[in-house]
Amino acid sequence: MLGNTFGRIFQVTCCGESYGWRMTAEDTGRWGGALLTIVNGVPPGLKLDMAKIQYELDKRRPGQSKIDSPRLETDRVEAVSGLQEGITTGAPVGLIVRNVDTHDIHVEQYRQVKDVIRPGHAELPFFYRYGEHGDWCGAGRASGRETVGRVAGGAVAKQILAREGIEVLAHVIESHGIKGRSVTEGTMTFEEVKANYRKNDLNCCDLEQGPKMIEDLLKVREDGDTAGGAIEIIARGVPAGLGEPVFDKLKATLAHALCSVGAMTGLEFGAGWDAARLLGSEWNDAPFLDNGRVRFHTNRAGGFLGGYSTGEDLVMRVIVKATPTISKPQRTVDMMTMEEKQLEAITRRDITLLSRWYPVGESMTAIAILDALFMARAWYGVAGLDPKWQELTSPRKKGEYTV
């Protein structure tokens, strides 16, 4: 199975499954396993704050609210390499999070339907790629539990970005058709997102709509169903000029990062789909000079031009589908007998993925931006350009605009 590393200079490699299997030379093994992350490219001399890494992991940890999966994982992170007395050495940083809530009753629930395709899940392509030996317990690498490794790596990236004044935040802006205010639509500011961040279980920073979304989700659960929605991601402080033409534009790298996360079904940058309905005169962001730096009156482009960053906030919206495991009967197929069947899942699940997807979106955004920053700094280091061009890339620190 390939494709478990993301990044070019700042690289995050992950492994581990939803349940996993532990073995030693002395025993035949047992359920449990762990999620492991190797973070390559971490500069030396960084005082790695493990509490901040734990904070990021706690955002996506299950079993914390009435809208989450009841799976009770501790998600305690441990650094096992790349540090001396808490300071990074420049060697790869190794992080491990062990699975603890992997009891036999849950394993048996998966075993009973291991050959049956769960509608909306990845079983079918996994059968085509790995046959009967593919991981059937909790969906393996296709499980949302896989994202623990991404969040651990993203937490390291966030600490490096913080030294550069770069901040990444995500919040829920829609759930099951109930819409909240957003930065994209100009109905919410970045400062308001920060002030209202994680003020409710869904992390909807529109504090009026958030409770309505949660109330609706509880009704959805009573019906044995699940719901989808949308998340907005904002990156502030990103310098201008990040990205590489033609195939490695920052926009393309971020699309790769976000599209690689399970359950996402759509991605917009800036005003996104509105571009289909606007004239060029309506879409274009007009530049102006602000104390010798180029700024924009609006940000419909979402902080990108030509795929590069412009110095304005990077603004993206991700559509997240409903959790595919539901309690209602669904038509399906048994891949071993090749017979049609009916499935009514009894395994643990979230009513919505939104409340645990947003920290993953933040992490992948942070990793992609940091990798692009490494690339840009390397370029400036050898290009011999007039230093003024690099000095002009710093983004504004204050002020608001509408998208």
N, C-alpha and C positions, 0 to 999 in steps of 0.2 A: 504494500500500500504506500504509494508515493504522495507528495503534496502536503507534507506535514511541517514545512518550513516556510516562513514568510519574511521577506526583507532581503536587502542586498548587502548593506554594511551593518546596519543594526538588524540582527536576525533573531527571530523567535521560532524555536522548534518545540513541538509538543508531542506527547504520546500519552496513552491511557484511555480507558473505556468507562462506560457507565457503571459497570460492576467489576469487571476485571477478575483476574485469577492470579493468586500468589503461589509461588512454588519455591522450595529450597531443595538442596541436594538430599535433605533428610526426610522430606515428606512428598506426598503426591499432589499437594496443593489444596487451596480453599478459595472461596469467593472473597473478593475484596479489592485487591489491587490498588492502584494509585494513579494520579495524574501528575506527569512530570513535565517540566519546562526548562529548556536551556536557552538562556539569553546571551547571544553573542554580540560583541561590539560595545559592551558597557565600559565606559572610560574608567581608568583607575582614579582612586582618591574620592569616590562618591560615598558619602555616609548613607548607606542604604537603610531607609527607615522601614523596618519590617511591619510596624504598626500600620503604616500607610498601605502596604501591600495587603495586609489583612483587611483593612477597611474596604478596599476595592473588591476583594473576594466576598466579603460579607454582603455587599450590595446584591450579588447574584445568588447567594446561598438560599437553598430551598427551606421550606418549613417555617418561615418567619411571619407569615400572615395568613389570613383566611382565603386569600386569592392565590396562594402559592401551592405547589405540590407539597403533600405532607411528608415527603422524604426528609428525614432528619440527619442531615450531614453537618459536621462541624466545620469542614473546609479549613482546618488549621494549616497554615503554610509554614514550611521549614526551608531555610536556605542551607544547601549542602555543599556548595562549592563557589569559588570566585570571590571569597571574602577573607579578610584577616582582621579580627577584632572589630567586625562590623563595617569595615572599609573595603570597597571594591579594589581588586588588584589589577584589573584589566583582563583577567581570565574569564571564561564563560561563567555566568552565574547560573547555578542549578537550583531549582525550586521544586518541592514535592508537596502534594496534598493527597492524603490517603482517603480512600472510600471507607466509610464506617457503617453505613446503614444498608447493608447488603445481606439481609437475612434470608434463610431458606424459603420462607413463604413467598417472598417477592420473586426469588429465582424460579420457583415452581410455577408461578403465574405466567412467567415468560416461557418456560419450558412447554407448557400446555399448548401454546400457540406459536411455537418457534418456526413451524413450516408454513404458517399462514401469513399472507400479506396484510399488514395493517394499513388500511386506506390512508393516504397522505404521508406515510412513512417511506423510508428508503429501502425496505426489504427487497422489493423487486430487483432494482439494479444491483443490490448486494448479492443476491442469488446469482445474477448473470456474471458478476465479476469473481465471486469467491465460492460459489457453489454451496454445498451443505456445511462447509467448514467456516462460513462467515459467522461473526459474533451475533448471536440471537438474543443475548441477555441485556435488555434495556437499550437495544439498538447499537451498542458498541460505540464506534467512532462517529456514528451518525446521531448519537444522543446529544441533547443539549448539555449534558455533563462534560462533554469534551471541551466546552468553552472555559472551564476552570483554568486550563493552561494558557489560553489567550489572555484572560484577565490578569493572571499572575505576570505574564510578560508585559502587558500593557501598563501595569502598575509601576514596573521599573521604568518604562518609557516616560510615564507621566512625571516621575521624579526628576528625570533629566530635562524634560521640557520645562518644568517649573523654574529651573535655573535660567532659562531663556525667556521667561515671562510668557510662556505659551500655556493656555488653559483649554481643556476640552470638557464640555458638558453635554449631556443628552437628557431629554425628558419626553414624556408621553404627551402627544397632542391630539390623539384620537383613539377611541376604543368602541368597537361595535357601533359605529356611526355617530357616536357622541363626540363632538369636536370641542377642543379647547383652544385657547389663544396660542399664538406662536410668533417667534421672531420673524419667520419667513413672511407672514402676512402683515407684519408691522403692528400687531396688536399686543405684543409683549416685548420687553427689552431684555437684553442679556443680563443686566443687573437684577431684573425681576426673577429670571430663571435661577440665578444664584441664590437669591433671598428665599425662594420657595422650594429649593431643591430638596427632595426627599422629605417633604412635609406630610406626605401621605403614602400609603402602601404601594400605590401605583406609580409614584413619582410623576404625577401630573402637576406641573407647576402653575396651572390655572386652578387655584384653590377653590373656585366656585364649581367648576365642572368635574374636578377629580372625584369628590364624593358621589356624584351622580353616576360616574363611570363605574365605580366600585359597587354601588348598589345594583346597577344593571348586571354586572358580572356575576354577582351572587344569585340573581334570578336565572342567568344562563346556566349556572352550575346545577341548580335545582332541576332543570330540564335535561340534565345529563349531557350538556353540550359545552362548547368552548367558543372563544371569540378572538378575532384579530384586531389590528389597529395600526397606528403609525407613531413613529418616534422622530423627533427632530434632534440633530446633532450640530453643535456650534463649536468651532475652534477659534479662539481669540488670541491675538498676539503673533500669528503666523507671519513671518517676514515675506515680502514679495520676492518672486523669482524662483520659488521652489518648484521642481519638476524638470523633466527631461523630454525633449522631443525625440521621436514622434510617438513611440509606443509606450513610453514610460512617463507620460504627463502625470502631474500630481492628481489630476481628476481621475485618470485611468487607474493609478495605483490605489487611490481611495476606493474606487469602484470595486477593484479586485479584493481589497481588504473587507469591505462591507458585504459584498455579494458572496464571500466565502463563508459567512456566518449562516447557520441553519435557520430556516423559517422565513428568511427575508424573501419577498416576492417583487419588490419594486424599489427604485432609488431615484431621487430627484436632487438636483443641485440648484440652489437659489430658488427662483420662482418656478423652475422646472417646467411642468406641463403648460403653464400659462403662456410659454413662448409660442405654443401652437396657435394662440388666439390673438397675438399682439403684432403690431407693425414694428419695423426696425426703430422708428422714431419713439415708440413706446417702450421697447425693450432695452435699448442701449442705456448703460450707466454713464452719465456725464461726469468727466473728471474736473477737478478744480485744485488750486494750490492752497495748501494749509501749512503755513510756516516753512515754505520751501519744499514740502513733500506733496506728491500727487495723491489725492484722495478722490472719492466718488460720492456724488450726492445721493445715489441709490445703490443697492447691491442686488439687483435682480439676477446677476450672473453668479451670485453665491460666493464671491471671493476668488473667481477663476477667470482668466482670459487666456485663450490659446492653450488651456490646460495647465498653465502656471498659476501660482498664487499671486494675488494683486496687493496683498497687505491688508485688505479688508477681512472681516470675519468670514471663515469658511462655514457655509450653511448647507446642510443636507437633510433630506427627509427619507426615512426608510419605511416601507410597508412591511408589516410582520403578519404572517398568516395566523389563523387560529391553531391552537394545539391540535394536532391530528388525532390523538387518542381521545375518543369520546365514549360515553356509556350507552349510546344508542346503537341498535343493531345495524350492521352495514354488510353489504354484499362483498365477497372477496373470493380468493382462490388459494387452495392448498398447493404449494409448489412441489411437494414430494409426491402427492397422489394425482396432481393436475385435475382436481375436482373443484367445482364451485361450492362455496360454503357461506355461512353467515357468521359474523364475528360481533361479539359484544364485549369490549375490553373491560377488564376489572383492575388493571394496573394503575399505579399512582400517576397523577398528571396535574399540570397547572390549568386553571380556568383560562388564563391568558399567559402568553409568553412575554408580554410587554414589560412587566415589572422586573424581569430578570434578563431581558434582552438589552436594555439600554446600557448597562455597564460593559457589556461585550462590545457594543458599538463604539463606546468611548475608547475602549482599549485598542481596538483595531485601527481607529482613527489616529490615536496617539502613536502607535507603532509606525504607521505609514508616514505620518508627518515627520517623526524623528529620523526615519531612514532617509527621507528626502532632504532633511536638513544636513545630515552627514554627507550626502552626495553633493549638495550645494557648497558646503564648506570646503570639501575636497577640491571642487572645481575652482573656487576663488583662490585657494591656496597655490594653485599651479598656473592659473590662467594669466596672471600678470596684468589684470585689468586695473584701471584707475580706481583706487580705493573708494572714491566718492560713490561709485555705483553700488558697492556693498553697503555703504553707510545709508544710502537712500532707501534700502529695502525695509528698514524698521517700520512696523505698522504704527498707526496712531494708538494712543493709550486711552483717550477719553472721547466722549461724544457718541451720538446715536444717529442712526439713519433708518430709513424704511426700505424694505426689499421691493 
